[in-house]
Amino acid sequence: MTEAYCVKCKAKRIMSSPEKVTMKNGRKAMKGTCPKCSTGMYRILGN
């Protein structure tokens, strides 16, 4: 379970359907959706 900040709700929420992705600059991140408003959420992970 990954917690991230939802910009639309302005609150921290647990992501729905999180998946690990690699961004263009090579950093790893978790990508998912907000369970309340279904807005896309990202959480940048450490190296």
Secondary structure, DSSP 8 states (H G I E B T S, - for coil): --EEEETTTTEEEE-EEEEEEE-TTS-EEEEEE-TTT--EEEEE---
